[in-house]
Amino acid sequence: MRAWHSIKSGGVDLGSCKTQDNRDMGTIKTNQTTSAELGNRLFFRLFQCANMMHKTGTRAVEEHGATTQQWAVLGALSRETANSGMTVGELAEFLLVSRQNLTGVLSRLEKHGYTERTRDSVDGRSRRIQLTPEGRALWEKRLLPEIFEYYEDVLQGLSDDDQASILHLLGKLLDNLKAFDEKTSSR
């Protein structure tokens, strides 16, 4: 369901938000609370998008027994820079998740034979997680085609410029969130 915005220039109304079936989702007004209201709407919309991405993304890959969490891990491990594997800490840092959140996902992927843990050649006490040939085949031959089709469907109507703008703005937001995390993690 796509939201449509009508914007009045120079007026108080920054836009009414309506769904495709014309249900009113409220009006954003310019006043002293506009910044807080916009922030609230933005974070709620991001929350909605994240939930829908999880729900619909899982549907896109479930035929192959995968979840969005496994999709993220397999994608991270499939990058050229990860050919020698990644430690759990590196993977957690890259995906911005806790080690605890990765444990179950990694165990299931290893149980299915898609990943393996090997000794780090530099630090023998450390383990590196990498794709097995079966995991790489799953990623490249079965999941990627489904994922690209999913992207085509859900990004429909967004031009390359739109996508680049969203990516840029989300990058700025992510930087701010990381800074806030560093500032508040010692509390």
N, C-alpha and C positions, 0 to 999 in steps of 0.2 A: 504494500500500500504506500503510495508515494505522496508526500506532503507538498502542497502547492502554496507558494507565498505571494501575496500581493503587497507591494511596497509603495507607500506614498512618500514622495520626496518632499522635504521641507515641512512635513506635518508631524503630528504627535504619533501617529500610527506607524510603527515600523513594519507591520505586516500581520495579516491574519493567516493562520496556519490551517489549511483544510486538507482533508484526505481526498483521494481520487473520487470517492463516492460522496464528496461535498459535506462531510461531517466537520463541524467547526472544532478546532483543537485549541482555540483561544487566540487572543490578540496580544502582541508584544507592544507595549507603550513606552515612550521615552519619558522618563522622569528620574527622580533620584534613585529608584530601585532598579532601573533598567539593567545595569551591569549585573546585579545579583540575579535578576529574573532571567537574563540571557544565559548566564552561567548555569543556572538551574536547568533551563531547557536544554542547553548543550550537553550537560552531563547526563541528563535523563535520556536524551536521544542517543548518546554514545552507549549507554547501558542497554537501550533497546536494540541497537545495532549489534552489539556484542552478543546478546542473547540470541538474536535471529541468525547471526553468523554461526554460532555454535549449533543451533538447531538445524539450519538448512545445510551447513557445511557437513555435519555428520551424515545427513541424508544423502549427500552427494557421494560420500565414500563408504557408506555402510555396507554396500553390496560386496565390498572386498574385506569386510570385517574390521574396518578401521574407524577411528574416532577423530575428531578435530585435534585432540591432544597428540595422538599418534601421528597425524598428518604433520603437525608442527615439528615434532621430534625427527621424523623421517626427512622432512624438508631441510631441517638444519643440518642433519648428518649427510645429506646428499650434496651439499655445497662443495665445490672444489677445495676450498680452504679447510674442509673437515675430512679430507681423504685419509689422514692419519688418525682420525678419531678425535673425540673431545672428552675431557673429563666431565664428570657429573656437574662440577662447579662451573666449568666453562659453558656447558649446555644450559644450565639454570640461568646463568648471567645473560646468555644470548637470548633466551626465550622470556626473560624477566619473570621467572617463576621460582618458587622455593625448591630446594633439593627434595624436600618431603613430597611435594606435588609430582616430582618426576619419578620417584621410586616405583610406584605402581605401574606407570606407563612403561618405563624401561623394563620392568620385570615381564610384563605381558609381551612386549616386542621381542625380548630375548627368548621367552618361552615358545613363541611362534617361529623362532629361527630367523627373525629379520634383523636383529642386532646381536653383537657379541661384545664382551668385555675382554680387552687384552692388556697385558702389562705395558706400562709406559716405558719406552726405551731409555728415557733420561732418568726417570724416577721409578725404579722397580716396585716401589710400594704403592704407586698410583695406578689406577686402571683407566683405560681409554675406551669409550664406547664408539663403535663404528658399525656401519651397515655391513651385513653379510651379502654375498651375491644374491641370495633370495630376497633380502630386503631392498637391494638396489633394483632388482627386477620388478618387485612390487611397486616401488616408487615410480620408476621410469615407464614401465609398460602398462600398468593398470591404474595407478592413482593419478598420475599427472594428466592423462587425457580427461579423466572425470573432473579433476580440479580446474583445468582450463575451460571445460564446458561450463562448469559452475560459474567461473569468473565472467564468462561471456553473458550468461543469463543475468547475474545479479548486478553487473556493471552496465547493463543495457541503458542507453540514454545518457550515459556519462561520456563526454568526449575525452580524448587523450589529455587535453588541457584541463578539463574538470578533474580527472584522476590525478594529474600532476599537482594541481592546486590542493586537493584534499590531502595527498601524501605530504606535501610541504607543510601544511597547517597542522596535520597530525604529528609530524616530526617536531614542530615547535612545541606543541602541547606535551609530547613525550619528554622533551628536554626539561620543561617546567615541572613535570611530575617527578622526574628523576632528581631534580634539584630539591624539590619539596621532600622527597623521600630521604635524601642525605641530611637535610636540615633537621628533620623530625625523628630520624631513626635512633638518635641518641637519647631521646626523651624517656 
